Amino acid sequence: MTIDKSLKVRRGLVRVRSVMTRAERLANLKQADRWKEGDSVLGLPKVRVAKVAMKKKKVKKEEAAEGAAAAAAPADAAKKAAAPAKPKK
């Protein structure tokens, strides 16, 4: 029997989790001073899960120009190598 595509795990947990474990909730509540040692672990207040969005780094204009020049240099060398040599007179 095969496993359905929707049930397969690819590259671990890709999506943002919407639920925290009790230990994670306690750590967040301690950090916010909303829970102290000795308090009940039952009936904990809700804790918002922060979504982390990775932003792409902006490339500086100088670095972009250097990168473009470096990428063009091998292409120019390949064109010269591919061109047939002209006979000298």
C-alpha positions in Angstrom: 0.0 0.0 0.0 1.4 3.5 -0.8 1.3 6.7 1.3 -0.8 9.6 0.0 1.1 12.7 -1.1 -0.5 14.8 1.5 0.7 12.6 4.3 4.4 12.5 3.2 6.8 14.7 5.1 9.1 16.6 2.8 12.1 18.4 4.3 10.8 18.3 7.8 8.2 20.8 9.1 8.1 23.5 6.5 5.0 25.5 7.6 4.9 27.7 10.7 3.5 25.8 13.7 0.4 27.3 15.2 0.6 25.5 18.5 3.3 25.5 21.1 4.2 22.8 23.6 3.5 23.4 27.3 7.3 23.9 27.9 7.5 26.5 25.1 4.4 28.3 26.5 5.9 28.4 30.0 9.2 29.7 28.7 7.4 32.6 26.8 5.2 33.3 29.9 8.3 33.4 32.2 10.0 35.8 29.8 7.0 38.1 29.8 6.7 37.8 33.7 3.2 36.3 33.3 4.0 33.0 35.1 6.1 32.3 38.2 7.5 29.1 39.7 4.8 27.4 41.8 1.9 28.6 39.6 -0.4 25.9 38.2 0.5 24.6 34.7 -3.1 23.9 34.1 -5.2 26.7 32.5 -2.3 28.6 31.1 -3.1 31.8 29.2 -2.9 31.9 25.5 0.5 32.8 24.0 0.7 34.3 20.5 3.0 32.3 18.1 5.3 34.7 16.3 5.7 34.0 12.6 9.2 34.5 11.5 9.6 35.8 7.9 13.0 35.7 6.4 13.7 38.8 4.3 16.0 38.6 1.3 19.2 40.6 1.7 19.5 43.6 -0.5 22.6 43.5 -2.7 24.5 46.8 -2.8 24.9 48.3 -6.3 28.7 47.9 -6.2 28.5 44.2 -5.3 25.9 43.7 -8.0 28.1 45.3 -10.6 31.1 43.2 -9.6 29.0 40.0 -9.6 27.7 40.9 -13.1 31.2 41.6 -14.4 32.5 38.3 -12.9 29.6 36.4 -14.5 30.2 38.0 -17.9 33.9 37.3 -18.0 33.6 33.5 -18.2 30.9 33.9 -20.9 33.2 36.1 -23.0 36.0 33.6 -22.7 33.8 30.8 -23.8 32.6 32.7 -26.8 36.3 33.3 -27.9 37.2 29.7 -27.4 34.2 28.6 -29.5 34.9 30.9 -32.4 37.1 29.4 -35.1 40.6 30.8 -35.4 41.1 33.0 -38.4 44.1 32.1 -40.6 46.9 34.7 -40.7 47.9 36.2 -44.0 
